[in-house]
Amino acid sequence: MRASFPLVVFLSLFASVFSVDLCPPPALIEPCDCISGYKPITYKCSKILDQDTIEGVFSKSLDWPLNALIFDHSSLLYVSTPLINSKNVATVAIYHSRFTSLFTSPPDETNVIENIILRNTTFLRGLDWRLFKNLSPTIVQIQEVILKRIGNPFVENVKPSVAQLTMDKAKITTLHDQAFAKLTSLRSLSCAYNLIKSIKRSMFPQNTALYLIDFSKNKIDNLPDDIFSNMPHLTDVYLKDNKIKTFSSPVWEGVFDHLQAVYLDGRLQRESGRDEPDRHRC
């Protein structure tokens, strides 16, 4: 313990020194704040109501590193695409805000964006999936953002790199027949608290890495027999508070042995898989 203590002190001082060095002087990026414990270097910009103000922040701090950009309770036109192109911005997060559009145009193919997080935000032009065409994010989290329909623009522009996709409380009514079929890296999918009436096997990748599917709080009234077919990694299924009254035994064939949790009517349910009738009541 005595030998390790100086190392702990050294590392703490090291992190503190580099945190100061990596963040620009506060006056340079006011009214934004810089947060850094070495990495990621994060600009948090709250209550920004003028596009010129935020453009000034970015133009004055061009020579400083930036990894994550957070907007909170702001009303702006967009996130500057030139900023994304010139910095190694890996995370873009927008909370409780109002934007005309997400970006001015699609970021360059050289962008390094890994995380897109949008929560309780209004996009006056809607969320334009064409702006995602050059992005290869790992995580896309969208909550309380109106999407309504997941159609061709989503299918054609969202890359297979996405491993975690959340689209909760988005007022989604319909899904393209191949909505998520190209997302071969997808492991976790949540479309809870929407207005979706049906789901199909064709919506998911044929060779899928999915381990979690959540369609809770929708209007689904039926599960196709093949809905979970060829899903060898699936462990958690959330379908509670839908309109499903019965389901047929084939629904669970091939996945039952490795399922850990199935939520149907608000309770944890699992069928034994033995001597089952042709249909089960939820």
N, C-alpha and C positions, 0 to 999 in steps of 0.2 A: 504493500500500500504506500509506503514512504517513497518508493522509487517511482510510482506512477503519478504522484501528486504534482511534481513539477511539470510533467508532460501535459496534464489536464490544464494547469495554469497557462502553459505556453500556448496550447491550442485555443484556449479562450481568448487570450490576448491577440493571437494571430487572426482569429475570426473577426474580432472587434476592429483591428487595424484595417483589414481588407474590406470590411463592411463600409467603413468611412470612405476609403479610397474609391470604392466602386460606385457609390452613390454620388451624384453631382451635388454641389452646394444647394441647400434648400431653396434659396432665392432664385436659382436658375430654373427650377421646375414648378415654382409656386403658381397655382394653388394645389398642385399634385404633391404627393408625398412619396419618397423613395424608401422601400423596405428591402433590406438585404442582410443576410447572414452569410456572406460570401456569394452564394447563388441559391435560388434565382434572384436576380435584381429585378424588383417589382416596382412599377409606378402605380400608385392607387390615386385615382382622380375622382373626387366626390363633388357633387353639386356643381358640375361644370355646365353652364347654360349658353356658352358662346363658342362657336367653332374657331374663331380667331384666337381665343385664349389658349385653346388646346394646341392649335398649330404653332403658336408662339413657344409653348413649352417644348415641343418636339424640335423646333428649329434651333433653339438655344442649347439643346442637350444632344446634338447629333454626335458629338465625339465621346459620349458616355455610353456604357453598355446598358442594354435593356433586354430582359428575358421574358417578363410577364407584364401584361397591361390590364389593369382593372378599372372599369368605370362603374360608379355607383351613384344612383339618384342624379343622373345627368340627362340633359336634353341637347343632342348634337345631330349633325347631319350624318356623320359616318366615322369609322376608324380610318385614318389616312393610309391608303395603300402604299404610297412612297415610304412611309415610316416602316411598315411591315417589310418592305423590300430592302430597306437599308440596314435594318437591325436584325439580330437573331431572336426575334420574338417567338417564343414557343407556346405561350398561353395568352389567349384573349378572353377576358371574362367581362360580362356586362350584366349588372344587377339593377333592378328597379329603375329603369331608365326609358328614354324615348329617343329613338333614332329614326332618321329617314331611311337609311340603308346600313347594312353591316360594314361594307367596304365601298370605296369609290369605284373599284374595278377588281377583277380577280388578281390576287397577289401573284408575283412571278413564280415560276416553277422551282426556283431555288429557295423558296421560303422554308422555314423549319417549324412551322406551327404544328404542335402536337395536341393541344387542348383547346376546344372551343366550348365556352360555358356561357349560356344565355339564360337568365332567370328573370321572370316578371318584367319583361321588356316589350315595348311596342315598336314594331318596325312599320313606318307609315307606308312603305312600298311592299310590305310583306317580306318574309325572309327569302331572299333570292338564292336558290341553290346553285345557280350558275356561277356565283362568286366562290364556290367551293371547288371548282373544276381543277385547280392546280394545287389544292391542299391535300395533304396526306396525314390527317390527324389520327391519333390513337383513341382519343376520348372526345365525344360530342355529347354534351349535356344541355338539353333544352327543356325548360320547365316554365309554365305559365307564359308561353309565347304562342300566339295564335298561328297555327299551321294549316288547319282544316283538312287538307288532302296531301297525301304523300304520293305523288305522281311521277311522270316522266322526268321532270327537272331534277328531282332527287335521285332517281335511278341512274340517270346519265352522268351526274356530276359528283356524287359522293363516292370516295375511293374505298377499295377493299381494305385499306389500312385500319379502318375503324374497328376497335376491339370492344369498346363500351359505348352503346348508343342509348340515350335516354330522351324520350319525347313525351313527358308527362304533362297533364293539364294543358294540352295544346289544342283542344277542341277538334281533334282529328275525327273525321267521319268515315273516310274511306282510305284504303291502302291499295296501291298498284299491285297487280297480281304477282309481280316479281319485286316487290318493294325492297327487300333486303337480300335478294338472291345473290348479288355480286359481292356482298360483304363477307368474304371468305375468312377473314380474321375475327369476325364478330363472336364474342364470348358472352356478353351480357346485353340483353335487349329489354328495355322497359318502355311500354306505351300505355301506362296506367292513367286512369282518370280522363278518359276520352269518350268518344261517341261511336266507337268502332263496332260494327254489327257482325262482321265475319272475318275469319282468318283462314288462310289456305297454306298447304305445305309448300306450294310454289313460291311463296313469299320469302322463304328462307333458303340459304345456300344448300345445295345438294350434299356437299361434303362440308358439314358444319362443325365448328368448334364450340357452338353454343352450350353453355352450362346453366344459364339462367334465362327464363322467359317470363315476363310480367305483363299481363294484359288485365290486371285488376281494374274494377270500376269502369267497365265498358258496357256495351249492349249485346255482347256475343250470346247467341242462343243455341249454337251447335258447334261440335268439334268434329271435323272430318276424320274418318278412320285412320288416315295416313298422316295426320298432322305432326306427329312426333317421330315419324319413320326416319331411319338413318341419322339419328342424333345420339351417337355413342357417348357423348360427354355430358348430356343433359342430367342435371341433378335437382334443379329447383324450378317448379312451375307455379305461377301465381295467376289464378283465374277467378279469384273471389269477387263477389258482388257483380256478377254478370246475370244473364238470363238463361243459363244452362240448367235444364231440368234433368236431363238424362244424358248418359254417354255410353257408347258401345265398348265392349271389351277390347277390340282391336286398337282403340286409341292408344292404349298403354303397352301394346306388344312391342318388344324390342327395347323399351326404355325402363320398364318397371323395375328390373333388378338393380339398376344403378340410380334410381330416383331417391333423393333424400327427403324432399318435402313437396307436397302437392296441396295447394290451398284452393278450394273450390267455392265454398259457401261462407267464407270467413273463418273456417276452422281448418286445421291440419287434417288432411284425409289421405289415406292410402288404402287401396284394396289389396287383398291377399294374393290375388292372381290365381287362386285355386277354386275349382268348382264354382266359377262365377256364372251368373246368368248372362244372357245375351246383352242385357242393358242394365245399367246401374243408375239409381237415383242419387242426385246430389244432395 
